[in-house]
């Protein structure tokens, strides 16, 4: 259970990336008062939490209904997370971990940016959804294990909320370069996690590859 806790904590910290999301949060809430920013942050994290919890609880049933094995999900998820890790190491933004230019333009005309683009896809993006499915899948439907995964995920979302509340302070201290450095370090960790998921998935699907 300790291994599951540590693995879930590392995975969600890297994927959700509370510090890395701060510059985007500052950008989309520019011109808002401190009180408005706090309200937007709370709504965004709440919507993301509900989305990920539902995805984590019901995801495996959806996969079973579609006939998708956990091994296949591990391989696909590992590839997706590896692409995300490459973006993080190169300090570039893509649709995997941020919004596209078209989405940014759409967000500029919205009064409430909490749901889009902050909650989805910034916080509860494809990487986070894939990760919660993979972590819940590792528990083999054990309720205690699922509770640990969901609890850790909610804890990381709470860290994200605190980071949003402290956005101005963090940007003053770290600057964009500091945020990118943190992202690069986390990206290396994520790359290792992604490769491990791919290896585990291939091992389950093709045991002969690992055991001769």
C-alpha positions in Angstrom: 0.0 0.0 0.0 2.9 2.3 0.7 4.3 1.7 -2.8 0.9 2.5 -4.3 0.8 5.7 -2.2 4.2 6.9 -3.3 3.6 5.9 -6.9 0.3 7.7 -7.0 1.7 10.8 -5.3 4.6 11.1 -7.8 2.4 10.4 -10.8 -0.3 13.0 -9.9 2.2 15.6 -8.8 4.0 15.3 -12.2 0.9 15.0 -14.3 -1.3 17.7 -12.7 1.8 19.8 -12.2 0.5 22.4 -9.7 3.5 24.8 -10.1 3.6 24.5 -13.9 -0.1 25.5 -14.2 0.4 28.7 -12.3 1.6 30.9 -15.3 -1.4 29.7 -17.3 -3.8 30.5 -14.4 -2.3 33.9 -14.1 -2.7 34.5 -17.8 -6.3 33.5 -18.1 -7.3 35.4 -15.0 -5.5 38.6 -15.9 -7.4 41.7 -14.9 -9.5 39.9 -12.3 -9.5 40.9 -8.6 -7.9 38.7 -6.0 -11.3 37.7 -4.8 -12.4 36.7 -8.3 -9.2 34.8 -8.8 -9.8 32.8 -5.6 -13.4 32.0 -6.7 -12.3 30.9 -10.1 -9.5 28.7 -8.6 -12.0 27.0 -6.3 -14.5 26.3 -9.1 -11.8 25.0 -11.4 -10.3 22.6 -8.9 -13.7 21.4 -7.8 -14.8 20.7 -11.4 -11.5 18.9 -12.1 -11.8 16.8 -8.9 -15.4 15.7 -9.7 -14.3 14.8 -13.3 -11.3 12.8 -12.2 -13.1 11.0 -9.4 -15.9 9.9 -11.8 -13.4 8.9 -14.4 -11.4 6.9 -11.8 -14.5 5.1 -10.3 -16.3 4.4 -13.6 -13.3 4.2 -16.0 -12.6 0.5 -15.6 -16.3 -0.4 -16.2 -16.2 1.7 -19.4 -13.1 -0.1 -20.5 -14.7 -3.5 -19.8 -17.8 -2.5 -21.7 -15.6 -1.5 -24.7 -13.5 -4.6 -24.4 -10.3 -2.8 -23.7 -7.8 -4.6 -21.5 -5.7 -2.9 -18.7 -2.6 -3.9 -20.6 -3.7 -2.1 -23.7 -4.5 0.9 -21.6 -1.0 0.8 -20.0 0.7 0.8 -23.4 -1.5 3.6 -24.8 -1.3 5.6 -21.6 2.4 5.1 -21.4 2.9 6.5 -24.9 0.6 9.4 -24.1 2.5 10.2 -20.9 5.8 9.9 -22.7 4.7 12.5 -25.2 3.7 14.7 -22.3 7.0 14.2 -20.6 8.8 15.3 -23.8 6.8 18.5 -23.8 7.7 19.1 -20.2 11.4 18.5 -20.7 11.5 20.8 -23.8 9.4 23.3 -21.9 6.9 23.6 -24.7 3.1 23.6 -24.5 0.8 21.3 -26.5 -2.8 20.2 -26.4 -1.8 17.5 -23.9 -1.1 19.8 -21.0 -2.5 23.1 -22.0 -4.9 24.8 -24.3 -4.5 25.3 -28.1 -4.4 28.7 -29.7 -8.0 28.3 -30.8 -9.1 27.4 -27.3 -7.2 30.4 -25.9 -9.1 32.7 -28.2 -12.4 31.2 -27.2 -11.5 31.5 -23.5 -10.8 35.2 -24.0 -14.5 35.8 -24.7 -15.8 33.8 -21.8 -16.6 35.5 -18.4 -16.0 32.3 -16.5 -12.8 30.5 -17.3 -13.0 28.1 -14.4 -14.5 25.1 -16.3 -12.8 25.9 -19.6 -9.8 26.1 -20.0 -8.7 25.7 -16.3 -10.6 22.6 -15.1 -10.6 20.9 -18.5 -8.1 20.5 -20.1 -5.5 22.3 -17.9 -6.0 20.3 -14.7 -8.1 17.3 -15.7 -6.6 16.8 -19.1 -5.9 13.6 -21.0 -2.8 12.9 -19.0 -4.6 13.2 -15.7 -7.5 11.1 -16.9 -5.2 8.4 -18.2 -3.2 8.4 -15.0 -6.1 8.0 -12.7 -7.3 5.0 -14.8 -3.9 3.4 -14.7 -3.5 3.9 -11.0 -7.0 2.6 -10.2 -6.4 -0.3 -12.5 -3.3 -1.3 -10.5 -5.4 -1.8 -7.4 -7.2 -4.8 -9.0 -10.6 -3.4 -7.7 -9.4 -3.3 -4.1 -11.5 -0.7 -2.3 -8.7 0.3 0.0 -6.3 0.8 -2.9 -8.9 2.8 -4.9 -9.4 5.0 -1.8 -5.7 5.6 -1.5 -5.4 6.6 -5.2 -8.4 8.9 -5.1 -7.3 10.4 -1.8 -3.8 11.1 -3.1 -5.2 12.7 -6.3 -7.5 14.9 -4.2 -4.5 15.9 -2.1 -2.5 16.9 -5.2 -5.6 18.9 -6.4 -5.5 20.7 -3.0 -1.9 21.5 -3.6 -2.9 22.9 -7.0 -5.5 25.1 -5.3 -2.9 26.4 -2.9 -0.6 27.1 -5.8 -3.4 29.1 -7.6 -4.1 31.1 -4.4 -0.3 31.9 -4.2 0.0 32.5 -8.0 1.3 36.1 -7.8 3.8 35.2 -5.0 5.1 32.2 -6.8 5.6 34.0 -10.1 7.4 36.8 -8.3 9.8 34.3 -6.7 10.3 31.7 -9.5 9.6 33.6 -12.7 8.8 31.7 -15.9 12.3 30.3 -16.1 12.1 28.8 -12.6 8.7 27.2 -13.5 10.2 25.7 -16.6 13.1 24.3 -14.7 10.8 22.6 -12.2 8.8 21.3 -15.2 11.9 19.8 -16.8 12.9 17.9 -13.7 9.3 16.5 -13.3 9.3 15.7 -17.0 12.3 13.4 -16.6 10.5 11.5 -13.7 7.3 11.3 -15.9 9.3 9.8 -18.8 10.5 7.0 -16.5 7.0 6.4 -15.3 5.7 6.4 -18.9 8.3 3.8 -20.0 7.5 1.6 -17.0 3.8 1.6 -18.0 4.7 0.7 -21.6 7.0 -2.1 -20.4 4.3 -3.4 -17.9 1.7 -3.3 -20.6 3.9 -5.2 -23.1 4.8 -7.7 -20.5 1.1 -8.5 -19.8 0.2 -8.7 -23.5 3.3 -10.5 -24.7 4.9 -12.3 -21.7 7.4 -14.0 -24.1 9.0 -10.6 -24.7 10.1 -10.3 -21.0 10.5 -14.0 -20.1 11.8 -15.4 -23.3 
